Amino acid sequence: MRFHPTLKMVGVVAGVGIPVLLWFLPLGIPPAAQHALAIAVFTIIFWIVQPIEHALTGLIACFLFFALKVVPVGTAFWGFSQKTTWFLFGAILIGVSAQHSGLGTRIATRILGAVGTSYSRILLGFILVDFALTFLVPSGIARVTILASIAIVVVQAFGEKRGSNIGRGLFIMLTYTATIFDKMIIAGAASITARGSIETFGHVKVYWLDWFVAFLPCDLLTILVCWWFIPRLFPPESRTLPGNRNVLRDRARQLGPMTGVERRAAFWIGLAILLWVTDRWTGIDAALVGLGTGLALTLPRVGVLSIEEVKKVNWLPMFFVAAALTVGHVWSETGALDLLTGVLFSWLDPLVTGTFSSTIFLYWFAFLYHIVIGDEVSMLSTSIPPLMEYALARGFNPLAIGMLWTFAAGGKLFVYQSAPLIVGYSYGYFDTRDMLRVGLLLTVIESIILLLVVPVYWPLIGLRLR
């Protein structure tokens, strides 16, 4: 979120002043809980106004927990020892490998080269490729980067430029769906963080395959809906590629045969997908598979990435997730989580009486909370711990509630709510009004899809809210 400098300064003052007041006010609660809440308030406010990097804010919070003797050092940096953090480490390496090796680009180009020359088919091809790449490239930013390079060629082949309906439709679609699909598949920082928090605070095992199967109808319906309404929101200037009708096939041929690097990347990533899909039967934890695959991709001869390429990777998201997990754990250890649960969720009791009402109110509450806590990882890491506490106390299934809540994080109206949206927006093919229109429509549609899936489909696969 880009704040006016004056508002940002007000936010910084509030982010420091309010926690200081909370620290010393006679609230009548245990000191450890009060001090943990004070530091958490600082963290959340700074995550909202973003005067510094999210990861740096989180690290400062961990340091304060330790330096001010709120909790022991092991608790203050607890998130760095958790498998969720190292799952993300592996996922980042997998995404970088797929992008660096050219495997992601090859797969995307091959599929798009086979879909045809009409705008409708090309649009469907981009949506399907975006979905398929979610398995291979567990990073929304990397998927947007890969697809954007191809979308630019397509827009130019249609004879259009930035601001055209063809360009707006393709870019807003590939950008937005990149932030939706990785909530319905455990891929990317947000869903990996959610999975870890659900397991930790909900005390329930989360399998990669179960998550995928539960959201498969949502995936399919989302693909069809996006294919249907994007051309109606942004009517294309041309229905078919003029002139060079084989531009996508030509681009695919230019890639040549698969290189050894691509084959190695395909082997390791394919093995990871196989192990994730079979995790319920093999018992191999998805985090273990992610980390092991990421490390294998860095090994000489058998891997893809050199040590120099690993050094160039941005590891701040990993620090951010580790710090965010720590905040939730400190809440739990100090008793602040019980207080926070009462503030955030107790008022929901008369509204979540049945499956339909629970689905709709939890979805829209998560959506509104996401607007306030802009970054989706911040939103999930600060809300899932009290949500799990609430679910366990009220007899809800923590897995189902956590998955529903994570799905709601896919609904967005503003660019600041997700890093892939910021990357897609930076290409200049769509503006904030386009984002608002598509975001609002898709958020409503996704809520309707969820009302069809949760009460009807989820019980068939043994997943119920209560």
C-alpha positions as CSV (number, residue, x, y, z in Angstrom):
1,M,0.0,0.0,0.0
2,R,1.4,3.4,-0.9
3,F,0.6,5.9,1.8
4,H,1.0,9.6,1.6
5,P,4.3,10.6,3.4
6,T,2.2,12.3,6.1
7,L,0.0,9.3,6.7
8,K,3.0,7.1,6.7
9,M,4.6,9.3,9.4
10,V,1.4,9.1,11.4
11,G,1.5,5.4,11.1
12,V,5.1,5.2,12.3
13,V,4.3,7.4,15.3
14,A,1.2,5.2,16.1
15,G,3.3,2.0,15.6
16,V,5.7,3.2,18.3
17,G,3.4,5.2,20.6
18,I,0.5,2.7,20.9
19,P,2.8,-0.2,21.9
20,V,4.5,2.0,24.5
21,L,1.1,2.8,26.0
22,L,0.1,-0.8,25.9
23,W,3.3,-1.8,27.7
24,F,2.7,0.5,30.7
25,L,-1.1,0.8,31.0
26,P,-2.7,-1.0,34.0
27,L,-4.8,-3.5,32.0
28,G,-5.1,-6.1,34.7
29,I,-3.7,-8.9,32.5
30,P,-0.6,-11.0,32.9
31,P,2.6,-8.9,32.2
32,A,3.9,-11.4,29.6
33,A,0.7,-11.3,27.7
34,Q,0.4,-7.5,27.8
35,H,4.0,-7.1,26.7
36,A,3.6,-9.6,23.9
37,L,0.5,-7.8,22.7
38,A,2.4,-4.5,22.7
39,I,5.2,-5.8,20.5
40,A,2.6,-7.5,18.3
41,V,0.7,-4.2,17.8
42,F,4.0,-2.5,16.7
43,T,4.6,-5.4,14.3
44,I,1.1,-5.3,12.7
45,I,1.0,-1.5,12.4
46,F,4.4,-1.5,10.7
47,W,3.3,-4.3,8.4
48,I,0.3,-2.2,7.4
49,V,2.1,1.2,6.8
50,Q,5.3,-0.5,5.6
51,P,7.9,2.1,6.6
52,I,10.5,-0.7,6.3
53,E,10.6,-4.2,4.8
54,H,8.2,-6.7,6.3
55,A,11.0,-9.1,7.1
56,L,13.0,-6.4,9.0
57,T,9.9,-5.5,11.0
58,G,9.4,-9.1,11.9
59,L,13.1,-9.5,12.9
60,I,12.8,-6.4,15.1
61,A,9.8,-8.0,16.8
62,C,11.7,-11.2,17.5
63,F,14.6,-9.2,18.9
64,L,12.3,-7.2,21.2
65,F,10.7,-10.4,22.5
66,F,14.2,-11.5,23.5
67,A,15.8,-8.2,24.5
68,L,12.9,-7.1,26.7
69,K,12.7,-10.5,28.3
70,V,9.1,-11.2,27.2
71,V,10.1,-14.8,26.4
72,P,13.3,-16.9,26.3
73,V,15.5,-16.6,23.2
74,G,14.4,-20.0,21.9
75,T,10.8,-18.8,21.9
76,A,11.7,-15.4,20.6
77,F,13.1,-16.9,17.4
78,W,10.9,-20.0,17.4
79,G,9.8,-19.6,13.8
80,F,13.3,-20.1,12.4
81,S,13.3,-23.7,13.7
82,Q,10.0,-24.6,12.2
83,K,9.5,-26.8,9.1
84,T,7.2,-24.2,7.5
85,T,10.1,-21.8,7.2
86,W,12.3,-24.4,5.6
87,F,9.4,-25.6,3.4
88,L,9.3,-22.1,2.0
89,F,13.1,-22.2,1.6
90,G,12.8,-25.2,-0.6
91,A,9.9,-23.8,-2.5
92,I,11.8,-20.6,-3.3
93,L,14.7,-22.8,-4.7
94,I,12.2,-24.8,-6.7
95,G,10.7,-21.7,-8.2
96,V,14.0,-20.1,-9.0
97,S,15.2,-23.4,-10.6
98,A,12.1,-23.7,-12.8
99,Q,12.6,-20.1,-13.9
100,H,16.4,-20.1,-14.3
101,S,16.5,-23.4,-16.2
102,G,13.9,-22.2,-18.7
103,L,11.6,-25.2,-17.9
104,G,8.7,-23.0,-16.8
105,T,9.0,-20.9,-20.0
106,R,9.2,-24.0,-22.2
107,I,6.1,-25.6,-20.7
108,A,4.2,-22.4,-20.9
109,T,5.2,-21.7,-24.5
110,R,4.5,-25.2,-25.7
111,I,1.0,-25.3,-24.2
112,L,0.2,-21.8,-25.6
113,G,1.6,-22.7,-29.0
114,A,-0.9,-25.6,-29.2
115,V,-4.1,-23.7,-28.1
116,G,-4.8,-22.0,-31.4
117,T,-4.9,-18.4,-32.7
118,S,-8.2,-17.0,-31.5
119,Y,-8.1,-14.6,-28.5
120,S,-10.5,-16.8,-26.6
121,R,-8.3,-19.9,-27.0
122,I,-5.1,-17.9,-26.1
123,L,-6.8,-16.5,-23.0
124,L,-7.9,-20.0,-21.9
125,G,-4.3,-21.2,-22.6
126,F,-2.9,-18.6,-20.3
127,I,-5.3,-19.5,-17.5
128,L,-4.5,-23.2,-17.9
129,V,-0.8,-22.6,-18.0
130,D,-1.0,-20.4,-14.9
131,F,-2.7,-23.2,-13.1
132,A,-0.3,-25.9,-14.4
133,L,2.8,-23.8,-13.5
134,T,1.5,-23.6,-9.9
135,F,2.7,-27.2,-9.4
136,L,6.1,-26.6,-11.0
137,V,6.8,-23.0,-9.9
138,P,5.6,-22.5,-6.3
139,S,6.0,-18.8,-6.5
140,G,3.4,-16.3,-7.8
141,I,6.0,-13.7,-8.6
142,A,8.0,-16.2,-10.8
143,R,4.8,-17.4,-12.6
144,V,3.8,-13.8,-13.4
145,T,7.3,-13.1,-14.7
146,I,7.3,-16.1,-16.9
147,L,3.8,-15.5,-18.3
148,A,4.3,-11.8,-18.7
149,S,7.2,-12.2,-21.1
150,I,5.0,-14.4,-23.3
151,A,2.0,-12.1,-22.9
152,I,4.0,-9.1,-24.2
153,V,4.7,-11.1,-27.4
154,V,1.1,-12.0,-27.8
155,V,-0.1,-8.4,-27.4
156,Q,2.4,-7.2,-29.9
157,A,1.3,-10.0,-32.3
158,F,-2.2,-8.7,-32.1
159,G,-0.8,-5.3,-33.1
160,E,-1.8,-3.7,-29.8
161,K,0.0,-1.9,-27.0
162,R,-0.3,-1.0,-23.3
163,G,-3.8,0.1,-22.5
164,S,-5.5,-2.1,-25.1
165,N,-8.3,-4.4,-24.0
166,I,-6.3,-7.4,-25.1
167,G,-3.3,-6.4,-23.0
168,R,-5.4,-5.4,-20.0
169,G,-7.4,-8.7,-20.1
170,L,-4.3,-10.9,-20.5
171,F,-2.3,-9.2,-17.8
172,I,-5.0,-8.7,-15.2
173,M,-6.0,-12.3,-15.6
174,L,-2.6,-14.0,-15.4
175,T,-1.7,-11.7,-12.5
176,Y,-4.9,-12.3,-10.5
177,T,-5.1,-16.0,-11.0
178,A,-1.5,-16.4,-9.9
179,T,-2.7,-15.2,-6.5
180,I,-5.8,-17.4,-6.4
181,F,-4.4,-20.8,-7.5
182,D,-1.6,-20.8,-4.9
183,K,-4.3,-20.7,-2.2
184,M,-6.0,-23.7,-3.6
185,I,-2.7,-25.6,-3.9
186,I,0.0,-25.5,-1.3
187,A,2.4,-23.5,-3.3
188,G,3.9,-20.1,-2.3
189,A,4.5,-18.3,0.9
190,A,0.8,-17.7,1.8
191,S,-0.5,-21.3,1.6
192,I,2.7,-22.7,3.1
193,T,2.4,-20.3,6.0
194,A,-1.3,-21.2,6.5
195,R,-0.5,-24.9,6.4
196,G,2.1,-24.5,9.1
197,S,-0.1,-22.4,11.3
198,I,-3.1,-24.8,11.0
199,E,-0.9,-27.7,12.0
200,T,0.8,-25.8,14.9
201,F,-2.2,-24.1,16.4
202,G,-5.0,-26.3,15.2
203,H,-3.2,-29.5,16.2
204,V,-4.2,-31.3,13.0
205,K,-2.2,-32.9,10.2
206,V,-2.5,-31.1,6.8
207,Y,-1.8,-33.2,3.8
208,W,-0.9,-31.7,0.4
209,L,-3.2,-34.1,-1.5
210,D,-6.2,-33.5,0.8
211,W,-5.8,-29.7,0.3
212,F,-5.6,-30.1,-3.5
213,V,-8.6,-32.5,-3.7
214,A,-10.7,-30.2,-1.5
215,F,-10.2,-27.2,-3.7
216,L,-10.2,-29.0,-7.1
217,P,-13.8,-28.0,-7.9
218,C,-12.9,-24.4,-7.0
219,D,-9.9,-24.5,-9.4
220,L,-12.0,-25.8,-12.3
221,L,-14.9,-23.4,-11.7
222,T,-12.4,-20.5,-11.4
223,I,-10.8,-21.4,-14.7
224,L,-14.2,-21.4,-16.5
225,V,-15.4,-18.2,-14.8
226,C,-12.2,-16.3,-15.7
227,W,-12.4,-17.5,-19.3
228,W,-16.0,-16.4,-19.6
229,F,-16.0,-13.0,-18.0
230,I,-12.6,-11.5,-18.9
231,P,-13.5,-11.0,-22.6
232,R,-16.8,-9.4,-21.5
233,L,-15.0,-7.0,-19.2
234,F,-12.3,-6.2,-21.7
235,P,-13.7,-6.9,-25.3
236,P,-10.7,-7.7,-27.5
237,E,-9.9,-5.4,-30.4
238,S,-9.3,-8.5,-32.6
239,R,-10.8,-11.9,-32.3
240,T,-7.8,-13.8,-34.0
241,L,-4.1,-13.1,-34.4
242,P,-3.6,-11.0,-37.6
243,G,-0.6,-11.5,-39.9
244,N,1.7,-13.9,-38.1
245,R,-0.7,-16.5,-36.8
246,N,2.0,-18.9,-35.8
247,V,3.8,-16.5,-33.4
248,L,3.4,-18.7,-30.4
249,R,4.5,-21.9,-32.3
250,D,7.5,-20.0,-33.7
251,R,8.4,-18.9,-30.2
252,A,8.2,-22.5,-29.0
253,R,10.4,-23.7,-31.9
254,Q,13.0,-21.1,-31.1
255,L,13.6,-22.7,-27.7
256,G,15.1,-25.8,-29.4
257,P,15.4,-29.2,-27.7
258,M,15.4,-29.6,-24.0
259,T,18.8,-28.8,-22.4
260,G,20.4,-31.0,-19.7
261,V,19.6,-28.3,-17.1
262,E,15.9,-28.4,-18.0
263,R,15.9,-32.2,-17.8
264,R,17.4,-32.1,-14.3
265,A,15.0,-29.5,-13.2
266,A,12.1,-31.5,-14.6
267,F,13.3,-34.7,-12.8
268,W,13.6,-33.1,-9.4
269,I,10.4,-31.0,-9.6
270,G,8.5,-34.0,-11.0
271,L,9.7,-36.1,-8.2
272,A,8.6,-33.5,-5.7
273,I,5.1,-33.3,-7.2
274,L,4.8,-37.1,-7.1
275,L,5.8,-37.2,-3.4
276,W,3.4,-34.4,-2.6
277,V,0.5,-36.1,-4.3
278,T,1.2,-39.3,-2.5
279,D,2.0,-37.8,1.0
280,R,-1.1,-39.3,2.6
281,W,0.1,-42.8,1.8
282,T,3.9,-42.4,2.0
283,G,3.7,-40.4,5.2
284,I,6.5,-38.1,3.9
285,D,5.9,-34.6,5.1
286,A,5.4,-32.0,2.3
287,A,7.9,-29.7,4.0
288,L,10.5,-32.4,4.0
289,V,9.9,-33.0,0.2
290,G,10.1,-29.2,-0.5
291,L,13.3,-28.7,1.4
292,G,14.9,-31.9,0.1
293,T,14.1,-31.0,-3.5
294,G,15.3,-27.4,-3.1
295,L,18.6,-28.6,-1.8
296,A,19.0,-31.3,-4.5
297,L,18.5,-28.6,-7.1
298,T,21.6,-26.8,-5.7
299,L,24.0,-29.8,-5.9
300,P,26.8,-29.9,-8.5
301,R,26.1,-32.0,-11.6
302,V,22.8,-33.3,-10.5
303,G,21.2,-30.0,-9.7
304,V,20.4,-26.8,-11.5
305,L,21.6,-23.8,-9.5
306,S,25.2,-22.8,-8.9
307,I,26.2,-21.3,-5.6
308,E,26.5,-17.9,-7.2
309,E,22.9,-18.2,-8.4
310,V,21.8,-19.2,-4.9
311,K,23.5,-16.2,-3.4
312,K,21.4,-13.9,-5.7
313,V,18.1,-15.3,-4.3
314,N,16.0,-13.0,-2.2
315,W,15.7,-14.7,1.2
316,L,13.7,-11.9,2.9
317,P,10.3,-13.8,2.4
318,M,11.8,-16.7,4.4
319,F,12.8,-14.4,7.3
320,F,9.4,-12.7,7.1
321,V,7.5,-16.0,7.4
322,A,9.8,-17.2,10.3
323,A,9.1,-13.9,12.2
324,A,5.4,-14.1,11.5
325,L,5.2,-17.6,12.9
326,T,7.2,-16.5,15.9
327,V,4.6,-13.7,16.7
328,G,1.8,-16.3,16.7
329,H,3.8,-18.7,18.9
330,V,4.7,-16.0,21.4
331,W,1.0,-15.0,21.6
332,S,0.2,-18.7,22.5
333,E,3.0,-19.1,25.0
334,T,2.2,-15.9,26.9
335,G,-1.6,-16.2,27.0
336,A,-2.1,-13.3,24.7
337,L,-3.7,-15.6,22.1
338,D,-6.8,-16.1,24.3
339,L,-7.3,-12.4,24.7
340,L,-6.8,-11.8,21.0
341,T,-9.3,-14.5,20.1
342,G,-11.9,-12.9,22.2
343,V,-11.4,-9.6,20.5
344,L,-11.4,-10.9,16.9
345,F,-13.8,-13.8,16.8
346,S,-16.1,-14.0,19.8
347,W,-18.7,-11.6,18.2
348,L,-19.1,-14.2,15.4
349,D,-20.9,-16.7,17.7
350,P,-24.5,-15.7,16.7
351,L,-23.5,-15.6,13.0
352,V,-21.8,-18.9,12.5
353,T,-24.6,-21.3,13.5
354,G,-24.7,-23.5,10.4
355,T,-22.5,-24.5,7.5
356,F,-23.9,-21.9,5.1
357,S,-23.7,-19.0,7.6
358,S,-20.3,-20.1,8.8
359,T,-19.0,-20.2,5.2
360,I,-20.3,-16.8,4.2
361,F,-19.4,-14.9,7.3
362,L,-15.9,-16.3,7.8
363,Y,-15.2,-15.7,4.1
364,W,-16.2,-12.1,4.1
365,F,-14.7,-11.4,7.5
366,A,-11.3,-12.8,6.2
367,F,-11.7,-10.6,3.1
368,L,-12.2,-7.4,5.1
369,Y,-9.4,-8.3,7.5
370,H,-7.2,-8.8,4.5
371,I,-7.9,-5.2,3.3
372,V,-6.7,-3.9,6.7
373,I,-3.7,-6.2,6.9
374,G,-2.6,-5.8,3.3
375,D,0.1,-8.4,2.8
376,E,-1.5,-11.9,2.6
377,V,1.3,-13.6,4.6
378,S,0.8,-11.0,7.4
379,M,-2.9,-11.5,7.2
380,L,-2.7,-15.3,7.5
381,S,0.0,-15.4,10.1
382,T,-1.7,-12.9,12.5
383,S,-5.2,-14.3,12.1
384,I,-4.9,-18.1,11.9
385,P,-3.6,-18.6,15.4
386,P,-6.6,-16.9,17.1
387,L,-8.9,-18.5,14.5
388,M,-7.6,-22.0,15.4
389,E,-8.1,-21.2,19.1
390,Y,-11.7,-20.1,18.3
391,A,-12.4,-23.1,16.2
392,L,-11.2,-25.6,18.8
393,A,-13.1,-23.8,21.6
394,R,-16.4,-23.8,19.5
395,G,-16.2,-27.3,18.2
396,F,-15.3,-26.4,14.6
397,N,-13.0,-28.6,12.5
398,P,-9.7,-26.5,12.5
399,L,-8.6,-27.9,9.2
400,A,-11.8,-27.0,7.3
401,I,-12.0,-23.6,9.0
402,G,-8.3,-22.9,8.2
403,M,-8.6,-23.9,4.6
404,L,-11.7,-21.7,4.2
405,W,-9.9,-18.8,5.7
406,T,-6.9,-19.3,3.5
407,F,-9.1,-19.5,0.4
408,A,-10.6,-16.1,1.4
409,A,-7.1,-14.6,1.2
410,G,-7.3,-15.0,-2.5
411,G,-9.9,-12.3,-2.8
412,K,-8.3,-8.9,-3.4
413,L,-9.3,-5.4,-4.5
414,F,-6.0,-3.5,-4.4
415,V,-2.6,-4.1,-5.8
416,Y,-0.9,-3.7,-2.4
417,Q,-2.5,-6.9,-1.1
418,S,-0.1,-9.3,-2.8
419,A,3.5,-9.2,-4.2
420,P,2.5,-11.0,-7.5
421,L,-0.1,-8.3,-8.1
422,I,2.5,-5.6,-7.6
423,V,4.8,-7.3,-10.1
424,G,2.0,-7.7,-12.7
425,Y,0.9,-4.1,-12.2
426,S,4.5,-2.9,-12.8
427,Y,4.3,-3.9,-16.5
428,G,1.8,-1.1,-17.0
429,Y,-0.8,-3.1,-19.0
430,F,-3.7,-2.6,-16.4
431,D,-4.5,0.1,-13.8
432,T,-6.0,0.2,-10.4
433,R,-9.5,0.6,-11.7
434,D,-9.1,-2.6,-13.7
435,M,-7.9,-4.3,-10.6
436,L,-10.8,-3.1,-8.5
437,R,-13.4,-4.3,-11.1
438,V,-11.9,-7.7,-11.6
439,G,-11.1,-8.1,-7.9
440,L,-14.6,-7.3,-6.7
441,L,-16.3,-9.5,-9.3
442,L,-14.0,-12.4,-8.7
443,T,-14.3,-12.1,-4.9
444,V,-18.1,-12.3,-5.1
445,I,-17.9,-15.2,-7.6
446,E,-15.4,-17.1,-5.4
447,S,-17.7,-16.7,-2.4
448,I,-20.6,-18.2,-4.4
449,I,-18.3,-21.1,-5.5
450,L,-17.3,-21.7,-1.9
451,L,-21.0,-21.8,-0.9
452,L,-21.4,-24.6,-3.5
453,V,-18.3,-26.5,-2.5
454,V,-18.1,-26.4,1.3
455,P,-21.7,-27.6,2.2
456,V,-22.1,-30.1,-0.7
457,Y,-18.7,-31.3,-1.9
458,W,-16.5,-31.2,1.2
459,P,-18.7,-33.6,3.2
460,L,-18.4,-36.1,0.4
461,I,-14.6,-36.3,0.9
462,G,-15.0,-36.4,4.7
463,L,-14.3,-32.7,5.4
464,R,-16.9,-30.8,7.5
465,L,-16.8,-27.5,9.3
466,R,-18.0,-29.2,12.5
